[in-house]
Amino acid sequence: MALSSTSSSSLLNRAIPSQELKAPLISPFRLSDQKLVSSVTISTSRRLSFVKPVCAEPKRSDSVIPLATATAAAPEVEEKTDTEDYEKLAKDLENASPLEIMDKALEKFGSDAAIAFSGAEDVALIEYAKLTGRPFRVFSLDTGRLNPETYQFFDAVEKHYGVRIEYMFPDAVEVQALVRSKGLFSFYEDGHQECCRVRKVRPLRRALKGLRAWITGQRKDQSPGTRSEIPVVQVDPVFEGMDGGIGSLVKWNPVANVDGRDIWNFLRAMEVPLNSLHSKGYVSIGCEPCTRPVLPGQHEREGRWWWEDAKAKECGLHKGNIKEEGTQQLNGNRNGNGASLSNDIFNSPDLVTLSRPGIENLAKLENRKEPWLVVLYAPWCQFCQAMEGSYVELAAKLKESGVKVGKFRADGDEKEFAKQELLLGSFPTILFFPKHSLKPIKYPSENRDVNSLMAFVNALR
């Protein structure tokens, strides 16, 4: 998708009202627009007006971004020699309202900060920014694979708030190389990280090099495995700002401590535009191929990259949330060897616990005495935990049927073996080993209730 732009001549021919404020874009300026921008100075005093960025054409070189930002006349903000103790500030603001946190971010950084808008409930951030009465900027990553409803939502938000969202696009050459070498849907086979790196992370990196702070809609309850400890403000541990180097960018999370239900109550009360996908069961919304509705009772992030482990449900935009392999996770999921610290699950006298040699022998048998149903699991996996009751009940029902029911713990050191030899794609993976077939059959459905699993077994035994 091409970014539409307004020519410099059309901008120069248009009268500019004095109240219409201009701010530098995250994307680079054309030099022909510099005189137009430099004559406008933005005051950071409180007033009910919003920054409308100058249209610009994207350029290929990453190095142009900070240069263009430095070339244009910058708004009057605090000095860039930032000596703030952000750990202390995070503690001071721990019990502050999202509005107070947003106001602090905009007061401190002015138009050197921008709201990261994903096309979902991040519209709450824009509403809070509006309520502060301060000018603010909004940017979004257009991956080229968003739902049509999301693009319609972008347009509605721009019209409702009188802002121009600053879009960042992936590099066309990189996208072309990825698609040519691996196809359009490689992420279903080898994980979403590579596609997200090309379509999201690298465009974000370019955007943030033109900023000193960014404002996100992360909440602690969004993803207990990766976001449960995010502070309301922090020095970004991964990305760099316009001054360069790690530590040059500040990350604000105004709704970190807000419950998701309270966010939705706020959005309804303020009658803001909403993505129509929400009414169709979508909660957390990303790219179209990687997002689906969630079922009642499921966590909101279960609709994202549903074929992968729960702990992998980050695209790289918030990589600093994920603990490095080999260190103990603070939520108690893993120790230094990658093994789970959680209590084991699927404990039942009707279930056979298979060791590595045991499942290797089962997989090699061409003529089994009885068919087997085996779950490949990790005790820390919330999806495995959610199906524990139904799987144990199924084992009891099949006890006298001639079908053996087993479990194999496939995390830690066994994970690579399970991927290569046992069709493991994500946890849980359920396999049926027929009596007279060497190749196991993978249960394809996300419905893991007793009736669905029983229908699968009955169709194959």
MIVEX-822517 format. One line per 3 residues: their letters; for each residue x, y, z of C-alpha. Coordinates in steps of 0.25 Angstrom, whole numbers, plus 5000, padded with zeros to 4 digits. Example, Ala and Ser with C-alpha at 12.3 -4.5 7.8 and 13.67 -1.06 7.14 Angstrom:
as> 5049,4982,5031 | 5055,4996,5029
//
This chain:
mal> 5000,5000,5000 | 5006,5013,4996 | 5006,5025,5006
sst> 4998,5037,5000 | 5005,5050,5001 | 5001,5065,4999
sss> 5011,5072,4989 | 5019,5084,4995 | 5013,5093,4985
sll> 4998,5090,4990 | 5003,5093,5004 | 5009,5106,5000
nra> 4997,5111,4993 | 4988,5108,5005 | 4985,5118,5015
ips> 4990,5113,5029 | 4981,5118,5040 | 4988,5123,5052
qel> 4982,5113,5061 | 4986,5101,5052 | 4999,5095,5059
kap> 5010,5088,5052 | 5019,5078,5057 | 5030,5069,5051
lis> 5026,5056,5046 | 5033,5043,5050 | 5035,5041,5035
pfr> 5045,5050,5028 | 5041,5064,5023 | 5043,5069,5009
lsd> 5053,5080,5009 | 5044,5088,5001 | 5034,5089,5013
qkl> 5044,5093,5022 | 5041,5108,5021 | 5027,5105,5024
vss> 5029,5098,5036 | 5040,5106,5042 | 5031,5118,5043
vti> 5022,5111,5053 | 5026,5110,5068 | 5018,5101,5077
sts> 5016,5105,5091 | 5014,5094,5101 | 5004,5102,5110
rrl> 4991,5095,5112 | 4981,5098,5101 | 4970,5090,5094
sfv> 4978,5089,5081 | 4985,5077,5074 | 4997,5075,5066
kpv> 4994,5073,5051 | 5007,5068,5044 | 5012,5073,5031
cae> 5010,5062,5020 | 5023,5056,5016 | 5028,5046,5006
pkr> 5035,5033,5012 | 5050,5031,5009 | 5057,5018,5009
sds> 5069,5022,5017 | 5068,5020,5032 | 5078,5031,5035
vip> 5069,5041,5029 | 5059,5041,5040 | 5068,5047,5051
lat> 5074,5057,5041 | 5060,5062,5037 | 5056,5063,5051
ata> 5068,5072,5054 | 5066,5080,5041 | 5052,5084,5044
aap> 5049,5095,5055 | 5047,5087,5068 | 5035,5091,5077
eve> 5039,5097,5091 | 5041,5085,5100 | 5050,5082,5112
ekt> 5065,5081,5110 | 5069,5068,5104 | 5079,5066,5115
dte> 5070,5056,5123 | 5074,5053,5137 | 5061,5048,5142
dye> 5061,5036,5151 | 5050,5028,5144 | 5050,5016,5153
kla> 5046,5026,5164 | 5037,5034,5155 | 5030,5020,5152
kdl> 5028,5018,5167 | 5023,5032,5169 | 5013,5030,5158
ena> 5009,5015,5162 | 4995,5020,5167 | 4993,5031,5158
spl> 4982,5031,5148 | 4984,5029,5133 | 4981,5044,5130
eim> 4991,5049,5140 | 5002,5039,5134 | 4998,5044,5120
dka> 4999,5058,5124 | 5012,5056,5131 | 5018,5050,5118
lek> 5013,5061,5109 | 5017,5072,5118 | 5031,5066,5119
fgs> 5034,5063,5104 | 5024,5071,5096 | 5024,5067,5081
daa> 5037,5059,5084 | 5027,5048,5089 | 5016,5041,5081
iaf> 5005,5031,5083 | 5007,5017,5077 | 4993,5014,5072
sga> 4990,5000,5068 | 4976,5001,5063 | 4969,4994,5075
edv> 4966,4999,5089 | 4979,5009,5088 | 4968,5019,5084
ali> 4967,5021,5100 | 4981,5027,5099 | 4977,5037,5089
eya> 4965,5041,5097 | 4973,5043,5110 | 4983,5052,5101
klt> 4971,5060,5097 | 4966,5062,5111 | 4980,5067,5115
grp> 4978,5079,5106 | 4992,5078,5101 | 4996,5076,5086
frv> 5000,5062,5083 | 5004,5053,5072 | 5000,5039,5068
fsl> 5007,5029,5059 | 5003,5015,5054 | 5010,5003,5047
dtg> 5003,4999,5034 | 5008,4985,5031 | 5000,4984,5019
rln> 4993,4972,5024 | 4982,4979,5033 | 4968,4976,5033
pet> 4959,4986,5024 | 4952,4989,5037 | 4964,4994,5043
yqf> 4967,5004,5032 | 4953,5009,5033 | 4955,5011,5048
fda> 4968,5019,5045 | 4960,5028,5037 | 4949,5030,5047
vek> 4959,5033,5058 | 4966,5044,5049 | 4952,5050,5047
hyg> 4947,5049,5061 | 4960,5055,5068 | 4964,5065,5056
vri> 4978,5058,5056 | 4986,5052,5045 | 4992,5039,5048
eym> 5006,5037,5044 | 5008,5024,5037 | 5020,5016,5036
fpd> 5022,5005,5025 | 5031,4993,5024 | 5042,4994,5014
ave> 5037,4989,5001 | 5050,4982,4997 | 5050,4974,5010
vqa> 5036,4970,5009 | 5038,4966,4994 | 5050,4957,4998
lvr> 5042,4950,5010 | 5030,4947,5001 | 5039,4942,4989
skg> 5047,4933,4998 | 5037,4928,5008 | 5023,4931,5002
lfs> 5012,4939,5008 | 5009,4930,5020 | 5022,4925,5025
fye> 5019,4930,5039 | 5009,4918,5041 | 5021,4909,5039
dgh> 5033,4915,5045 | 5028,4925,5055 | 5023,4940,5053
qec> 5036,4946,5058 | 5042,4948,5044 | 5030,4954,5038
crv> 5028,4963,5049 | 5042,4968,5049 | 5041,4972,5034
rkv> 5027,4978,5035 | 5026,4984,5049 | 5039,4984,5057
rpl> 5048,4991,5047 | 5038,5001,5043 | 5036,5004,5058
rra> 5051,5005,5060 | 5051,5016,5049 | 5040,5023,5055
lkg> 5046,5023,5069 | 5059,5029,5064 | 5051,5042,5062
lra> 5046,5042,5076 | 5050,5044,5091 | 5038,5036,5096
wit> 5027,5028,5092 | 5014,5025,5099 | 5008,5011,5098
gqr> 4995,5004,5102 | 5001,4992,5109 | 4994,4987,5121
kdq> 4998,4977,5132 | 4986,4968,5130 | 4988,4967,5114
spg> 4998,4956,5115 | 5001,4950,5129 | 5014,4943,5123
trs> 5020,4955,5117 | 5014,4968,5122 | 5011,4966,5137
eip> 5022,4975,5142 | 5022,4986,5132 | 5024,5000,5140
vvq> 5016,5012,5136 | 5029,5019,5131 | 5042,5013,5128
vdp> 5055,5015,5120 | 5053,5007,5108 | 5062,4995,5109
vfe> 5062,4991,5094 | 5060,5003,5085 | 5068,5016,5082
gmd> 5062,5030,5082 | 5067,5042,5074 | 5079,5044,5083
ggi> 5084,5030,5080 | 5089,5019,5088 | 5081,5010,5098
gsl> 5075,5019,5109 | 5072,5030,5099 | 5057,5027,5098
vkw> 5046,5027,5109 | 5034,5018,5109 | 5021,5022,5115
npv> 5010,5012,5119 | 4999,5020,5124 | 4989,5009,5125
anv> 4998,4999,5131 | 4991,4997,5144 | 4977,4998,5138
dgr> 4968,4986,5136 | 4963,4983,5122 | 4948,4984,5126
diw> 4951,4998,5132 | 4957,5002,5119 | 4945,4997,5111
nfl> 4935,5004,5121 | 4943,5017,5119 | 4942,5016,5103
ram> 4927,5014,5104 | 4925,5025,5113 | 4933,5035,5105
evp> 4926,5030,5092 | 4939,5029,5084 | 4941,5022,5071
lns> 4943,5007,5072 | 4948,4996,5062 | 4936,4989,5057
lhs> 4944,4976,5059 | 4942,4977,5074 | 4927,4974,5072
kgy> 4931,4961,5064 | 4939,4955,5076 | 4952,4961,5073
vsi> 4959,4967,5086 | 4974,4968,5083 | 4975,4972,5068
gce> 4987,4971,5059 | 4989,4967,5045 | 4978,4959,5038
pct> 4985,4946,5036 | 4990,4945,5050 | 4977,4950,5058
rpv> 4964,4943,5061 | 4952,4944,5070 | 4954,4939,5084
lpg> 4943,4929,5090 | 4936,4933,5103 | 4945,4931,5115
qhe> 4958,4931,5107 | 4969,4942,5110 | 4969,4953,5100
reg> 4983,4950,5095 | 4979,4936,5091 | 4973,4941,5078
rww> 4988,4946,5074 | 4997,4935,5067 | 4988,4924,5073
wed> 4997,4913,5067 | 5009,4917,5076 | 5013,4916,5091
aka> 5006,4926,5100 | 5020,4931,5104 | 5023,4935,5089
kec> 5011,4944,5088 | 5019,4957,5085 | 5023,4962,5072
glh> 5036,4969,5076 | 5030,4983,5078 | 5031,4981,5093
kgn> 5043,4971,5093 | 5048,4977,5106 | 5036,4970,5113
ike> 5042,4956,5110 | 5052,4950,5119 | 5064,4944,5113
egt> 5065,4929,5112 | 5074,4923,5123 | 5069,4933,5133
qql> 5058,4930,5143 | 5045,4937,5140 | 5039,4945,5150
ngn> 5025,4938,5149 | 5031,4925,5153 | 5030,4918,5139
rng> 5044,4913,5136 | 5057,4911,5143 | 5071,4913,5136
nga> 5070,4900,5129 | 5057,4903,5122 | 5050,4893,5131
sls> 5037,4897,5137 | 5036,4901,5152 | 5021,4898,5152
ndi> 5014,4886,5157 | 5011,4875,5147 | 4998,4874,5141
fns> 4989,4863,5135 | 4991,4855,5147 | 4981,4843,5147
pdl> 4983,4828,5149 | 4976,4826,5135 | 4987,4834,5128
vtl> 5001,4828,5124 | 5013,4837,5126 | 5022,4834,5115
srp> 5037,4836,5116 | 5046,4840,5104 | 5050,4826,5101
gie> 5035,4822,5103 | 5030,4831,5093 | 5041,4829,5083
nla> 5038,4814,5084 | 5023,4817,5082 | 5026,4825,5070
kle> 5034,4814,5063 | 5024,4803,5065 | 5017,4799,5052
nrk> 5007,4789,5058 | 5003,4794,5071 | 4994,4785,5080
epw> 4985,4797,5083 | 4983,4811,5078 | 4989,4823,5086
lvv> 4984,4837,5089 | 4996,4846,5094 | 4997,4860,5098
lya> 5010,4868,5097 | 5009,4878,5108 | 5017,4888,5117
pwc> 5011,4890,5131 | 5013,4905,5130 | 5005,4906,5118
qfc> 4991,4913,5121 | 4985,4905,5109 | 4989,4892,5114
qam> 4984,4896,5128 | 4971,4900,5122 | 4969,4886,5115
egs> 4974,4878,5127 | 4960,4875,5132 | 4954,4870,5119
yve> 4966,4862,5116 | 4966,4855,5129 | 4951,4852,5127
laa> 4954,4847,5113 | 4964,4837,5119 | 4954,4832,5129
klk> 4943,4830,5118 | 4954,4822,5109 | 4959,4814,5121
esg> 4952,4801,5116 | 4951,4804,5101 | 4964,4799,5097
vkv> 4970,4813,5094 | 4982,4816,5103 | 4983,4831,5107
gkf> 4996,4837,5110 | 5004,4850,5112 | 5018,4854,5109
rad> 5024,4866,5115 | 5031,4873,5103 | 5037,4886,5108
gde> 5051,4889,5112 | 5061,4879,5106 | 5050,4871,5100
kef> 5044,4882,5091 | 5054,4881,5080 | 5052,4866,5079
akq> 5037,4868,5079 | 5037,4878,5068 | 5045,4870,5059
ell> 5039,4856,5062 | 5026,4858,5068 | 5019,4869,5060
lgs> 5020,4879,5072 | 5015,4893,5067 | 5010,4899,5080
fpt> 5005,4894,5093 | 4997,4886,5095 | 4999,4877,5083
ilf> 4990,4865,5083 | 4994,4852,5074 | 4986,4840,5071
fpk> 4995,4827,5068 | 4986,4817,5060 | 4988,4802,5062
hsl> 4994,4799,5048 | 5000,4812,5044 | 5014,4818,5047
kpi> 5010,4832,5045 | 5003,4839,5056 | 4991,4848,5053
kyp> 4990,4862,5059 | 4977,4867,5065 | 4975,4879,5057
sen> 4964,4887,5065 | 4965,4897,5076 | 4953,4891,5082
rdv> 4958,4883,5093 | 4945,4879,5101 | 4942,4864,5104
nsl> 4932,4863,5092 | 4941,4869,5082 | 4953,4860,5086
maf> 4944,4848,5087 | 4939,4850,5073 | 4953,4851,5068
vna> 4957,4837,5074 | 4944,4830,5070 | 4947,4835,5055
lr> 4960,4828,5055 | 4960,4816,5064
//
